[in-house]
Amino acid sequence: MLKSDDLINKVKIYNKFLNPETLSKAYNFAVKAHADQKRHSGDPYVIHPVAVADILTELKLDSATIATGLLHDTIEDTHATYNTIVKEFGTEVADLVDGVTKISVLENQANTSTKAENFRKLILATSKDIRVLLVKLADRLHNMRTINAIENLEKKERIAKETMEIYAPLADRMGMNRIRDELEDLSFGVLNFKAKKMIKDRLDDIKEKNLLNFKKLSEDFNKLLNEKNLTCKIFGREKTPFSIWRKIQRKRTSLEQITDIMGFRIIMNSIEDCYNALGIFHSKYNCIPGRFKDYISSPKINNYQSIHTAIIGPNKRPIEIQLRTMSMHEFAQRGIASHWQYKSSEKVNSLTWKEYDWLADLVEILDKNENPEDFYEYTKLQMFQDNVFCFTPKGSVIKLPKDATPIDFAYAVHTQIGDTAIGCEINGKDSPIQSRLMNGDVVKILTSKKVSPSLHWISTTKTGKARAAIRRYWQYRENSKPLKAKQYNTTLWISLPDLPGQLGDVTTLIGQNKMNISSVEMVEKTKNTINFRFNLIINDLKNFTNLISELKQRDFKFKIIRHENKKTNAFTQKIFKYFKKN
């Protein structure tokens, strides 16, 4: 376990404003608070928070964040309270610890909460300060490194799946490629151990055979660039077993056919040197068509920058090359954590930074009481796609996901423009409002106060912000109508296990969601199940939505047989179509 002085010395290397007393105090507080606790492995529990703090130092974070790493489990698992942390370490650290605690609590409720709802709560807990998520990622990374100490296979797989579906993509969206790769690979080892072992064994063979070639090529590349007065640092880049597996599945190919398992990462002194080096490589070697990507002029949506190309090297072997500056390399490794600057103090105001606009958008969607399932869908659509850059008529740049439409563009500019859009001009020509936008397009949105956004747009839009705004518009219209005593009569078929108390549980669930049962009928009985038909009276569709979510969560088989109100509006019809589909 890392000692207190060693941890402090690691921080001092990059942060000259460090107050060592704070970290020393937090370290000793954690040791004392967790003194009697053990991990699944039997090791002292305090090893975990110290390891989390160590990961945060590798990201070169501020002392408040590292102190939070040391204290992140104290409120949840020890005698310490929020007020205790405030008294000992101040409000800033206490708020961060409290934010991480809230996320941990919702994780422990995983069996009684949906994945989408957990994700919603995570974003809300993070929204006040991005450092909460950074600590949580470090916490999850160490837990995944030690996951084999958990004997319950079902629990291990649940944690690994959650890591793969939530935490790894969030690390990717924050530009933290190293953490993303490790989280994915560790999860892959739990979810598909045999596949990972097979790929790893093959990688070890390839690595051993190509080591000498790699050293020779590194020397050749270095000499080639030096002859043109370009200095560089050359590193090897190796794909992880999971990234190889994903590529095999996506391209339906074999491991032997993947050509970019090993590659070169070349660090140049400036952007100009990157492009000069690219020209040198392309003039010396034949480049492979379709493998060139310029992420410097057009960064990925997570702000990743680099030039990727592939050439035919000696022995006619394809070689992948990445060209970037040191600052680009730092961002690729540490993501948004690389933006921490220690010029005069450690004070950080996370959500004021442009890099966090995506998080602010997610929080905006949440503030409008969006359905958690919809929110999760929006996030998956919005966060992890390549992007295109378009322009307003006045020259402002709008960044959108690949295949975005003028509708997405309109809502990106302003919600009101999206709500009143009736058409568009792309590069000065009248165009369909559902056209696919390309890099460099100049888009003018035509509006009218007399129109409303169409629900049909939802299926063609690519951004979560646009979809959320359209749904929100129709929800507002629905809610702003004069209140009438509406009732919806719905028949729900449910198949229950033939066990005592099952029917009572369902009726209780219906009552808790404030719906009335007009009648219930046993339709059929099989060897293991009994099928019931419930005739329900619904006064609020939100209650029905909640009921359906809980039934799904409990793995009950069910279907909505009919909805008897013929005059339901378009939005309501959409809801019921969705349930019938899913």
Beta strands, then each sheet from edge to edge (+ up, - down):
strand 1: 232-238
strand 2: 262-268
strand 3: 286-287
strand 4: 293-294
strand 5: 307-312
strand 6: 318-325
strand 7: 387-391
strand 8: 397-401
strand 9: 421-426
strand 10: 429-431
strand 11: 443-447
strand 12: 488-497
strand 13: 516-525
strand 14: 529-538
strand 15: 557-563
sheet 1: 1+ 2- 6- 5+ 3-
sheet 2: 1+ 2- 6- 5+ 4-
sheet 3: 7+ 8-
sheet 4: 10+ 9- 11+
sheet 5: 13+ 14- 12+ 15-
end
